[in-house]
Amino acid sequence: MGFIEKDSLRERELAPGVRIRVAWGEKTMISFVHLSPDAVIPTHRHPHEQMGMGLEGEFEMIIGDVKRTVKKGDAYLVPSNVEHSVRNYGGPSLALDIFSPPREDYMS
């Protein structure tokens, strides 16, 4: 993949109200995360380092013991194996997540 058109990527439901589209290379993965109003990504952890950015709307994110509202243009970092969760509120939101290494569970 040299160039990626987000809308051409296969969409899948990650959780109720949470849809993702992913693209990956050998060592990095991006995930466009569409959050419907009131969508929740429950507390979880994974061995992958995760960085991201709010692209549209706003959502509450908890990383470890810190809770913040992520708005358009705000970035975040989730270190490997740190618990985190997301709760959307208001209108729909869009985030870009970047994982290293790629998440195999998102490739299927």
PLY file of the C-alpha trace (Angstrom):
ply
format ascii 1.0
element vertex 108
property float x
property float y
property float z
element edge 107
property int vertex1
property int vertex2
end_header
0.00 0.00 0.00
1.56 3.31 -1.03
-1.49 5.54 -0.59
-4.60 4.83 1.43
-8.15 5.99 0.80
-9.92 5.71 4.15
-13.34 5.09 2.64
-12.03 2.17 0.55
-10.91 0.26 3.66
-13.19 -2.50 4.96
-15.25 -1.34 7.91
-15.90 -3.60 10.90
-17.67 -3.16 14.22
-15.33 -3.25 17.20
-18.04 -2.72 19.84
-21.62 -1.37 19.76
-21.42 2.06 18.12
-17.67 1.70 17.41
-16.61 1.07 13.80
-13.03 0.86 12.55
-11.19 0.88 9.24
-7.56 -0.27 9.39
-4.47 -0.25 7.20
-1.07 -1.65 8.11
2.49 -2.11 7.06
5.21 -4.35 8.44
5.71 -2.43 11.72
2.89 0.11 11.98
-0.92 0.14 11.79
-3.43 2.95 11.56
-7.04 2.65 12.59
-9.79 5.17 11.82
-12.20 4.86 14.75
-15.78 6.10 14.24
-17.63 6.58 17.52
-21.42 6.94 17.57
-23.01 9.11 20.28
-22.74 7.37 23.68
-20.42 4.64 22.31
-18.06 3.02 24.83
-14.78 1.17 24.37
-14.47 -0.74 27.66
-11.30 -0.74 29.75
-8.68 -2.94 28.12
-4.95 -3.28 27.58
-2.70 -4.71 24.89
1.05 -5.12 24.31
1.01 -2.65 21.41
2.07 0.96 21.87
-0.79 3.21 20.76
-0.80 6.86 19.77
-3.74 8.73 18.38
-5.45 11.98 17.60
-8.99 13.30 17.69
-10.09 14.18 14.15
-13.75 15.11 14.70
-16.02 15.61 17.69
-14.82 14.94 21.22
-14.65 11.98 23.57
-13.53 11.13 27.08
-10.46 8.92 27.35
-8.95 7.34 30.44
-5.32 6.23 30.23
-4.16 4.58 33.45
-5.51 6.88 36.18
-5.80 10.03 34.03
-9.09 11.12 32.44
-9.21 13.76 29.70
-11.53 15.06 27.04
-9.95 14.58 23.61
-11.00 17.18 21.03
-10.13 17.71 17.37
-6.36 18.09 17.10
-5.57 16.64 20.55
-3.14 13.70 20.60
-2.63 10.89 23.13
-0.18 8.10 23.92
-1.08 4.75 25.48
2.07 2.87 26.51
2.23 -0.89 26.12
0.04 -2.83 28.61
-1.54 0.28 30.21
-5.31 0.07 30.81
-7.39 2.57 28.85
-10.99 3.21 27.81
-13.08 5.64 25.75
-16.57 7.09 26.18
-18.05 9.24 23.44
-20.62 11.90 24.20
-22.50 14.47 22.21
-22.36 13.88 18.48
-20.33 11.38 16.49
-16.54 11.44 16.78
-13.62 10.24 14.69
-10.17 9.32 15.98
-7.01 8.10 14.30
-5.16 5.40 16.25
-1.62 4.32 15.41
-0.29 0.99 16.70
3.17 -0.50 16.77
3.51 -3.34 16.12
0.31 -3.91 14.10
-2.56 -5.57 15.97
-3.12 -8.99 14.44
-6.65 -9.10 15.88
-7.56 -6.09 13.69
-6.21 -7.66 10.48
-8.83 -10.38 10.12
0 1
1 2
2 3
3 4
4 5
5 6
6 7
7 8
8 9
9 10
10 11
11 12
12 13
13 14
14 15
15 16
16 17
17 18
18 19
19 20
20 21
21 22
22 23
23 24
24 25
25 26
26 27
27 28
28 29
29 30
30 31
31 32
32 33
33 34
34 35
35 36
36 37
37 38
38 39
39 40
40 41
41 42
42 43
43 44
44 45
45 46
46 47
47 48
48 49
49 50
50 51
51 52
52 53
53 54
54 55
55 56
56 57
57 58
58 59
59 60
60 61
61 62
62 63
63 64
64 65
65 66
66 67
67 68
68 69
69 70
70 71
71 72
72 73
73 74
74 75
75 76
76 77
77 78
78 79
79 80
80 81
81 82
82 83
83 84
84 85
85 86
86 87
87 88
88 89
89 90
90 91
91 92
92 93
93 94
94 95
95 96
96 97
97 98
98 99
99 100
100 101
101 102
102 103
103 104
104 105
105 106
106 107
